[in-house]
């Protein structure tokens, strides 16, 4: 019986690592009945989502996304393989056009069974991670600008923050029995981490010697959140360069110690996120209980965090900015000296 499983993200839940490991291990996976299609030179299948929302040019398929779906169905819908497709872009909510899940199901209807699997991260950590990802390509919004829509509308930066709303969309298209949610923290702490958890979900053994290489390393690791925030503040409205983030990280380490555990938010913001989303996550677990009795989202807990945004004081800013000013003066002196 042919099956297709669509791994739909979410963003910043080791999706890039999963895609790169599955891409590299595609031959070994195929030997065990799981096909990870190599549709182009990009490990993730982001080009399939171009039907519904813009994607980077490098992700596009020459034949277009509809033809790519048709090829997958043609090649595997009459086989005994399980096809595994992966892109965090499948989890977008808008506003530039979230995925139409009913249409996605229609593109795959040649398979006997269609399932979706999604890894979810506790909301405060998810929003923080998305902030860091945004900072790599543009000057990100200040943290409250992401927090407010997440609390008021359940969506921020075009991504779901209220996972019960996300579940509504998925259940309507695929049926509750064909949806699987995994908790990021639980997966990360499990043997083999998130990749190992995904292999187990597919019925594979992460301890298999031919698959064990897939468990090593991580991709797209973000810098410390408060270093990124400090650098972004100084560089607004322009993108902060990597060297400025590194400088901010160095001065934060000097001021607050190398073992400080950063949080992008203030304590009050953290508590607002916890008090709003923890009950919604409990409701999510109740809804999944008939199908996933062991599923539960990790609770928000700030006891392990030691450095919040409101802790960044005058001493740090003075040292950081004075050092930058001195470097600028030295650079200008060198330029003037070189011109004489």
Secondary structure, DSSP 4 states (H G I P E B T S, - for coil): --EEEEE---TTSSHHHHHHHHHHTHHHHHHTTEE----SSSSS-GGGGGGTS---GGG--TT-HHHHHHHHHHHHTTSSPEEEEE-GGGGB-TTTT---HHHHHHHTTTSSEEEEEEEE--HHHHHHHHHHHHTTTSPPPPHHHHHHHHHHHSEETTEES-HHHHHHHHHHHH-GGGEEEEEHHHHHHSTTHHHHHHHHHTT--TT-TTTGGGGS--SSPPPPHHHHHHHHHHHTTSPPPHHHHHHHHHHHHHHH-TT--B-SS-HHHHHHHHHHHHHHHHHHHHHHTTT-TT--PPPP--TT--B-GGG--HHHHHHHHHHHHHHHHHHHHHHHHHT-
